[in-house]
Amino acid sequence: MTSRWGVLVLVALLPGTLRFSQLRRKIGGVSERMLAQTLQLLESDGVVERHAHDVVPPHVEYTLSPLGKEAATKVRELADWVEAHYAEVLVRQKAQVKEERR
């Protein structure tokens, strides 16, 4: 759940259910294999639910479980905090580097 792709899947599914291809496009940069592995792990953790519809061609949708919604909300809050304080953190990092060079 805490992997790079796991976090992105959680945030991507927060607004609602997505098919595999929609999820892959929304995340961007993830290989089909890595997304499939990540979804399997998140499903085994109980945070993502997989819904397979018995049609041709196969139609599979992914959604967050109640546990997944809670986790995704927390991750989204952290991402929002990081975005809001990013500039401040960079300033402090630059100041630290200058201090270490003295």
C-alpha positions as CSV (number, residue, x, y, z in Angstrom):
1,M,0.0,0.0,0.0
2,T,2.9,2.3,0.7
3,S,4.7,1.8,-2.6
4,R,4.9,4.6,-5.1
5,W,2.3,2.9,-7.4
6,G,0.1,1.8,-4.5
7,V,-0.2,5.4,-3.2
8,L,-1.1,6.6,-6.7
9,V,-3.7,3.9,-7.2
10,L,-5.3,4.9,-3.9
11,V,-5.5,8.5,-4.8
12,A,-6.7,7.8,-8.4
13,L,-9.6,5.6,-7.1
14,L,-10.7,8.1,-4.4
15,P,-13.2,9.8,-6.7
16,G,-14.8,6.4,-7.7
17,T,-14.7,3.2,-9.7
18,L,-12.4,2.9,-12.7
19,R,-11.6,0.2,-15.3
20,F,-8.0,-1.0,-15.6
21,S,-7.3,1.1,-18.7
22,Q,-8.9,4.2,-17.2
23,L,-6.8,3.7,-14.1
24,R,-3.6,3.3,-16.1
25,R,-4.3,6.4,-18.1
26,K,-5.1,8.4,-15.0
27,I,-1.9,7.4,-13.2
28,G,0.4,7.6,-16.2
29,G,3.9,6.1,-16.5
30,V,3.0,2.8,-14.9
31,S,3.4,-0.4,-16.9
32,E,0.5,-2.7,-17.4
33,R,2.4,-5.4,-15.5
34,M,3.2,-3.1,-12.5
35,L,-0.3,-1.8,-12.3
36,A,-1.7,-5.4,-12.3
37,Q,0.7,-6.4,-9.6
38,T,-0.1,-3.4,-7.5
39,L,-3.8,-3.9,-7.8
40,Q,-3.4,-7.6,-6.8
41,L,-1.5,-6.5,-3.7
42,L,-4.0,-3.8,-2.8
43,E,-6.8,-6.3,-3.3
44,S,-5.0,-8.8,-1.0
45,D,-4.6,-6.0,1.6
46,G,-8.3,-5.4,1.5
47,V,-8.1,-1.8,0.3
48,V,-9.2,-2.3,-3.3
49,E,-12.1,-4.4,-4.6
50,R,-12.1,-6.0,-8.0
51,H,-15.4,-6.5,-9.8
52,A,-15.3,-8.7,-12.9
53,H,-18.4,-8.6,-15.1
54,D,-19.2,-11.8,-17.1
55,V,-19.3,-10.3,-20.5
56,V,-17.2,-10.5,-23.7
57,P,-14.8,-8.8,-23.8
58,P,-14.0,-9.0,-20.1
59,H,-15.0,-6.0,-18.1
60,V,-13.2,-5.5,-14.8
61,E,-13.6,-2.5,-12.5
62,Y,-11.7,-1.5,-9.4
63,T,-13.0,0.5,-6.5
64,L,-11.8,1.3,-3.0
65,S,-13.1,-0.7,-0.1
66,P,-14.2,1.2,3.0
67,L,-10.7,0.6,4.5
68,G,-9.2,1.8,1.2
69,K,-11.3,5.0,1.2
70,E,-10.0,5.8,4.7
71,A,-6.4,5.1,3.6
72,A,-6.8,7.1,0.4
73,T,-8.2,10.1,2.3
74,K,-5.2,10.1,4.7
75,V,-2.8,9.8,1.7
76,R,-4.6,12.7,-0.1
77,E,-4.4,14.8,3.1
78,L,-0.7,14.2,3.3
79,A,-0.1,15.0,-0.4
80,D,-2.1,18.2,0.0
81,W,0.0,19.1,3.0
82,V,3.3,18.4,1.2
83,E,2.1,20.5,-1.8
84,A,1.1,23.4,0.5
85,H,4.5,23.4,2.4
86,Y,6.8,22.4,-0.4
87,A,8.3,25.8,-0.9
88,E,9.0,26.2,2.8
89,V,10.7,22.8,3.0
90,L,12.9,23.7,0.0
91,V,14.0,27.0,1.6
92,R,14.9,25.1,4.8
93,Q,16.8,22.5,2.8
94,K,18.8,25.1,1.0
95,A,19.6,26.9,4.2
96,Q,20.8,23.6,5.7
97,V,23.1,23.0,2.8
98,K,24.6,26.5,3.1
99,E,25.1,25.9,6.9
100,E,26.8,22.6,6.3
101,R,29.2,24.2,3.8
102,R,30.5,26.7,6.3
